Amino acid sequence: MANVKLTVAVVIAVVIVASIGSAAVLLNKDDDGKYHSKDNTGRLQVYGNATGDDYLDKDDVNLIREIIARNSDNESDHIDWRKDHPLADANCDGELDAEDVEWAEKMVNREKMTIHYINGNNEQKSVKYPIERSVVVGSNAMLTANALGAVTAGKVVGVTGEASKDGYLFSNVKDIAKVSKSVTTANFEEVTKIEGGVDAIITMASSAYVKNEKTFTDAGYDVVRISSSDGLASASVALTLGYLYGLETRANEYARFCDKIVKTAQEKASTLSESDKVRILVGTMTNYVSGRASDYYELSVLCGGNNIADWNDVTKRYEEGQEWLKEPKYHADWFVHFRNYPKPSEFLTTF
């Protein structure tokens, strides 16, 4: 381990998507000359998205109608929608019927309504659509909001004001109301002071963020938890939050950007033989090494590395003086440390 190479991988916006297992990402040019994703793995985690693609449109309404018709007219032609189209139940009542058609039609028309979605903890939740005025808690959540253009669109009216907030990356929120001095906290009283009101709190999936969630929900605020720290879910998070914000065009542009990055990585990695792949371990935070359950592990494999971590937990902690990381089986050619974003001085030093 003494001669192991160390690199700092600075990831300003993590762009690896959840469909990592696919052999290739499909990008098709439509009649308007623009590229539209044909991914149908359910990245847009909104109920009513029956087709499972990245868009909520008339195709979803038509599919719901078709499923209802086939399941009522011909038992041999029955469609197991709960298995094959799990997002088809637009109103989330456990049945697929005419009410779902009506609900999905309203969604396609972008009417103001309550809609159901899956949050960053894989939980079914509801939110008042569209989110017009939000408070964003968490640096990674703020990066996602910025990628969607939510600040420019006036959708972000409150943020955290921690002293460590990067002044360059988050310069666009310096004059926006501050709801706490901590990256993980939203002070209820400060939120209620925001002129014009607030619809929702956008925060991270981890329970370390917005521990007073019940205080907000009891007062009628929606709390939307997103998995922005999971790079593998970047496109899905952007598509879902983009829909909730009513910023679908920007969300789909971001998702297509992610897709192109993944496609490039897959193509380059496919040219490597097993002997070409370097042995690597991936570090995160101060003294943790990513295991097989980590999205960083999957990212390193996607990019052509031979990740030698052999534990199934998300991370494994290493303390100075411990011996486990010095074992021969963990001797790596490269040790990669991920940062979600650098300070400008760190970026210049690194590169």
C-alpha positions in Angstrom: 0.0 0.0 0.0 3.0 2.3 0.5 3.3 3.0 -3.3 -0.4 3.2 -4.1 -1.3 6.0 -6.4 -3.8 8.6 -5.1 -6.1 10.6 -7.2 -8.8 13.0 -6.3 -11.8 12.6 -8.6 -13.6 16.0 -8.4 -17.2 15.5 -9.5 -19.0 18.8 -9.9 -22.3 17.2 -11.0 -22.4 13.4 -10.7 -24.0 12.2 -13.9 -24.2 8.4 -13.7 -27.7 7.1 -14.0 -29.6 4.2 -12.5 -29.8 2.1 -15.6 -26.2 1.1 -15.2 -26.7 -2.5 -16.1 -27.9 -1.8 -19.7 -25.5 -2.6 -22.5 -26.1 0.8 -24.1 -28.1 3.9 -23.6 -30.7 4.6 -26.3 -30.8 8.1 -27.7 -33.0 8.5 -30.7 -33.4 11.7 -32.9 -37.1 12.6 -33.3 -38.7 14.7 -36.1 -37.9 17.9 -34.3 -34.2 17.1 -34.6 -33.7 16.8 -30.9 -32.6 13.7 -29.0 -35.2 12.1 -26.8 -34.4 9.3 -24.4 -36.1 6.0 -25.1 -35.3 4.7 -21.6 -38.3 2.9 -20.2 -36.9 1.7 -16.9 -39.1 4.0 -14.8 -36.6 6.8 -14.1 -39.5 9.3 -13.9 -40.8 8.1 -10.5 -44.2 9.6 -10.8 -47.4 7.5 -10.6 -49.3 7.8 -13.9 -46.1 7.2 -15.8 -47.5 3.9 -17.1 -45.1 3.4 -19.9 -42.1 3.9 -17.6 -40.3 6.3 -19.9 -39.0 9.7 -19.1 -42.1 11.6 -20.1 -45.7 12.0 -18.8 -47.9 12.2 -22.0 -50.8 10.8 -23.9 -49.0 7.5 -24.3 -49.4 6.9 -20.6 -53.2 7.6 -20.8 -53.6 5.3 -23.7 -51.7 2.5 -22.0 -53.8 2.7 -18.9 -56.9 2.5 -21.1 -55.5 -0.5 -22.9 -54.6 -2.4 -19.7 -58.1 -1.8 -18.3 -59.7 -3.0 -21.6 -57.6 -6.1 -21.9 -58.0 -7.1 -18.3 -61.8 -6.8 -18.4 -62.4 -8.3 -21.9 -60.0 -11.3 -22.1 -58.6 -13.1 -19.2 -56.1 -14.9 -21.4 -54.7 -11.5 -22.6 -54.5 -10.3 -19.0 -51.7 -7.7 -18.2 -50.1 -7.9 -14.8 -49.8 -4.2 -14.5 -48.5 -4.3 -10.9 -45.4 -6.2 -12.2 -45.0 -4.8 -15.7 -46.3 -1.2 -15.2 -46.0 -0.4 -11.5 -46.4 3.3 -12.0 -49.7 3.0 -13.9 -51.9 3.4 -10.8 -52.0 7.2 -11.1 -54.2 7.8 -8.0 -52.4 5.1 -5.9 -55.6 3.4 -4.7 -54.4 -0.1 -5.5 -56.7 -0.5 -8.5 -56.5 0.4 -12.2 -59.8 1.8 -13.4 -61.5 4.8 -15.1 -60.4 7.1 -12.2 -56.8 6.5 -13.1 -57.5 7.5 -16.7 -59.1 10.7 -15.5 -56.2 11.3 -13.1 -53.6 10.7 -15.8 -55.4 13.0 -18.2 -55.2 15.8 -15.7 -51.5 15.1 -15.2 -50.9 15.3 -18.9 -52.7 18.6 -19.0 -50.5 19.8 -16.2 -53.4 20.8 -14.0 -52.8 21.8 -10.4 -53.5 18.8 -8.3 -52.0 16.4 -5.8 -49.8 13.8 -7.4 -48.1 10.7 -6.1 -44.4 9.9 -6.6 -41.6 7.7 -5.2 -39.1 9.6 -3.0 -35.3 9.0 -2.5 -36.1 6.4 0.2 -38.3 4.4 -2.2 -41.4 5.5 -0.4 -44.7 6.4 -1.9 -45.4 10.0 -1.2 -47.8 12.8 -2.4 -47.1 16.4 -3.2 -49.1 19.4 -4.4 -48.2 20.0 -8.0 -46.5 22.0 -9.2 -44.0 23.1 -6.6 -43.8 26.8 -7.1 -41.9 28.0 -4.0 -39.4 25.7 -2.2 -36.7 25.7 0.5 -33.8 23.5 -0.4 -31.8 21.9 2.5 -28.5 20.1 1.6 -25.7 20.9 -0.8 -26.3 18.0 -3.1 -30.0 18.8 -3.2 -29.1 22.4 -4.1 -26.8 21.1 -6.9 -29.7 19.2 -8.3 -32.0 22.2 -8.1 -29.4 24.3 -9.9 -29.0 21.7 -12.6 -32.8 22.1 -13.1 -32.6 25.9 -13.3 -34.9 26.1 -10.3 -33.3 29.2 -8.9 -33.6 31.1 -12.2 -37.2 30.0 -12.5 -37.9 31.4 -9.1 -38.7 28.0 -7.6 -36.2 28.3 -4.7 -37.0 30.9 -2.1 -35.0 29.6 0.9 -31.8 27.8 1.4 -29.4 26.9 4.2 -26.7 29.4 5.2 -23.9 27.3 6.5 -20.5 29.1 6.6 -18.9 26.4 4.5 -21.3 26.8 1.5 -19.2 27.2 -1.6 -19.4 30.8 -2.7 -18.7 30.0 -6.4 -21.0 27.1 -7.0 -23.8 28.6 -5.0 -23.4 32.3 -5.8 -26.9 32.4 -7.2 -28.5 31.9 -3.8 -26.4 34.4 -1.8 -29.3 36.8 -1.6 -32.0 34.2 -1.0 -33.6 33.8 2.5 -31.5 31.6 4.9 -33.4 29.1 7.0 -30.5 27.9 9.2 -26.8 28.0 9.7 -26.5 24.2 9.2 -26.5 22.3 5.9 -28.9 19.7 7.4 -31.4 21.9 9.1 -34.5 24.0 8.3 -35.6 26.3 11.1 -39.4 26.2 11.1 -39.8 29.8 12.3 -37.4 31.1 9.6 -39.3 29.2 6.9 -42.6 30.8 8.0 -41.1 34.2 7.7 -40.4 33.9 4.0 -42.4 36.5 2.2 -44.9 34.9 -0.3 -44.9 31.6 1.5 -43.4 28.2 0.8 -44.9 25.1 -0.8 -42.3 22.4 0.0 -39.0 21.6 1.6 -36.6 19.8 -0.8 -34.0 17.9 1.1 -31.8 14.7 1.1 -33.1 11.2 1.6 -31.0 10.7 4.8 -32.8 11.2 8.1 -29.9 13.4 9.2 -31.6 16.1 7.2 -34.7 18.0 8.3 -35.1 16.0 11.5 -38.2 18.2 12.3 -40.0 16.9 9.2 -43.2 16.3 11.1 -43.3 19.9 12.3 -43.5 20.9 8.6 -45.9 18.3 7.4 -48.3 19.0 10.4 -48.3 22.6 9.3 -49.2 21.6 5.7 -45.8 21.8 4.0 -44.7 19.0 1.7 -41.3 17.5 2.4 -39.7 16.0 -0.7 -36.7 13.8 0.0 -34.4 13.1 -3.0 -31.3 10.8 -3.3 -29.0 13.5 -4.8 -26.0 12.0 -3.1 -26.4 8.8 -5.1 -24.7 9.5 -8.4 -26.2 6.4 -10.0 -29.6 7.9 -9.6 -28.8 11.4 -10.9 -31.0 11.3 -14.0 -33.9 9.7 -12.2 -33.7 12.3 -9.4 -33.6 15.1 -11.9 -36.4 13.8 -14.0 -38.7 13.3 -11.0 -37.9 16.6 -9.2 -38.0 18.4 -12.6 -41.5 17.1 -13.1 -42.6 18.2 -9.6 -41.2 21.6 -10.2 -42.8 21.8 -13.6 -39.3 22.1 -15.2 -39.5 19.0 -17.4 -37.6 20.4 -20.4 -34.5 21.3 -18.4 -34.8 17.9 -16.5 -34.8 16.0 -19.8 -31.9 17.9 -21.1 -29.9 17.1 -18.0 -31.0 13.4 -18.2 -29.8 13.2 -21.9 -26.5 14.8 -20.8 -26.2 12.0 -18.2 -27.0 9.4 -20.8 -24.3 10.5 -23.2 -21.7 10.5 -20.4 -22.7 6.9 -19.5 -22.7 5.8 -23.1 -19.2 7.2 -23.6 -17.9 5.5 -20.4 -19.5 2.2 -21.4 -18.0 2.3 -24.9 -14.5 3.1 -23.6 -14.6 0.5 -20.9 -15.8 -2.2 -23.3 -12.4 -1.9 -25.1 -10.5 -3.0 -22.0 -9.5 -6.6 -21.4 -9.6 -7.9 -17.8 -5.8 -7.6 -17.7 -6.0 -4.0 -18.7 -8.3 -3.0 -15.8 -6.4 -1.5 -12.9 -7.1 -2.5 -9.3 -8.8 0.3 -7.4 -10.4 1.2 -4.1 -12.7 4.1 -3.7 -12.7 6.4 -0.7 -15.4 8.8 0.4 -15.7 11.4 3.2 -12.7 11.4 5.5 -11.8 7.8 6.3 -14.3 5.5 4.6 -13.8 3.0 1.8 -16.7 2.2 -0.5 -18.0 -1.4 -0.6 -20.1 -3.2 -3.1 -23.4 -1.6 -2.1 -22.0 1.9 -2.8 -22.9 3.8 -6.0 -19.2 4.8 -6.1 -18.3 1.1 -6.4 -20.6 0.7 -9.4 -19.3 3.9 -10.9 -15.8 2.7 -10.7 -16.7 -0.6 -12.4 -18.7 1.2 -15.1 -15.7 3.2 -15.9 -13.5 0.1 -16.4 -11.9 -0.4 -13.1 -11.3 -3.6 -11.2 -12.7 -2.6 -7.8 -11.2 -5.0 -5.2 -13.5 -4.1 -2.3 -15.1 -7.4 -1.2 -17.5 -6.3 1.5 -21.2 -5.8 0.8 -21.8 -2.8 3.0 -22.0 0.7 1.6 -18.7 1.8 3.3 -16.1 0.4 5.7 -14.4 2.7 8.1 -10.6 2.8 8.4 -8.9 4.2 11.5 -5.2 5.0 11.7 -3.4 2.0 13.2 -5.8 -0.6 11.8 -4.4 -3.4 9.7 -7.2 -4.5 7.5 -6.6 -2.0 4.7 -2.9 -3.1 4.6 -3.7 -6.7 3.8 -2.3 -7.8 0.4 -5.7 -8.5 -1.1 -6.5 -4.8 -0.8 -3.3 -3.6 -2.5 -4.6 -1.3 -5.2 -3.0 0.4 -8.2 -5.2 3.5 -7.6 -7.1 4.9 -4.6 -9.8 7.2 -5.8 -11.4 9.7 -3.5 -14.7 11.3 -4.6 -15.8 14.8 -3.8 -19.2 16.1 -4.8 -17.8 19.6 -5.4 -14.6 21.4 -4.7 -13.8 24.9 -3.5 -12.3 26.9 -6.4 -8.9 26.8 -4.8 -9.1 23.0 -4.5 -10.1 22.7 -8.1 -7.2 24.7 -9.3 -4.8 22.8 -7.1 -6.1 19.4 -8.2 -5.9 20.2 -11.9 
